[in-house]
Amino acid sequence: MNFWRLATLCELCSTASINEISGQGSVDKVAIGSLMRYKYYEGSSNESLSTLKQAEQSTTYRDSSTAHLAVDGNPSSIDTICAHTNNQTDDWWMVDLGRVFEVTTVTIINRFDDCNCGGRLDGIVYEVGIATGSWEECGRFLGPGHGVVNITTTCDRTMHGRYVRIRKIKQDYLSLCEVYVYRSSNESLSTLKQAEQSTTYRDSSTAHLAVDGNPSSIETSGNEHICAITNNQPDDWWMVDLGRMFQVTTVTIINRIDDCNCGGRLDGIVYEVGIATGSWEECGRFLGPGDGVVNITTTCDRTMHGRYVRIRKIKQDYLTLCEVYVYS
């Protein structure tokens, strides 16, 4: 059992109210929700995130070829234990990872039996989404899949999402014997660290919301605000203190994607790294377009070391950051 799971179990035990004689009792559901929200980095990077998770597909070829067969933990490449869709245009298969992860790699166990059907996976798109309606392409496999058991695709950029979808881009059966989704072993340096910003749009849109471990791209959840927002002023900025010096290589922002249509607010920002708060050096820029883009990632154009990372507007607009991940 890995460290994070063990820690989570221990913390959950401390929230339980159990009768010592009968062994019956209850667990504080609020405490569980809080714990699971902040256990963002759970498990080791070589554990599949998709195994035994909830899956669905657009169509099912036979009643016994259901979506869950691709995440049941059985990696056999024989037809009877594989998920199959019908032979239709744009058929897809999807898994719900349960919460948001940084997704880096997807491996498919292809069908490899007397059918000679391995080529059915020629022409597929891998997509990652914060929600089921906000897909971004991770990569493609165009073939040839015939005779290939393991088909692995690594996302072409840093991506965060709860859902992973595999979609056909030509008409054919989609046959998946098993799907493994993996996350990065590189943990964010900024999560749960001290943050501040130049101005605050509302009392509840404070800087810490961009490093609280909640990567939702929707600005409000009920009465709870989950994105950091500054006022609409020139040169507004947001900053995080990493706690000590690191080599900073990449910064990923979870952009606001909701009914506001505010994704373009991030058009025109500068990423800066500093040894101290008064000694900034530019890491890179994002000029847009940000509208409709969930994950905005910038890699520093050179080796940079610093304790502080700042995101600064270079045009007047609200600075809206739903989550910020800094990587070494």
Protein Blocks (a to p, Z undefined) as FASTA:
>chain_A
ZZklmmmmmmmmmmpccdfklopacddfklmmmmmmmmmbgcjfkbcfkgopacddfbdf
bfklcfklmmnopacfbfklcccddddehiacdddehiacddfbdcddddddfkopmmmm
gopaddddfblklccdfbdcebjfehpabdcdddfbdcddfbdcdddfbdcddddfbdcd
dddfbdcfkgopacddfbdfbfklcfklmmnopacfbfbghjacfbdcddddehiacddd
ehiacddfbdcddddddfkopmmmmgopaddddfblklccdfbdcebjfehpabdcdddf
bdcddfbdcdddfbdcddddfbdcddZZ
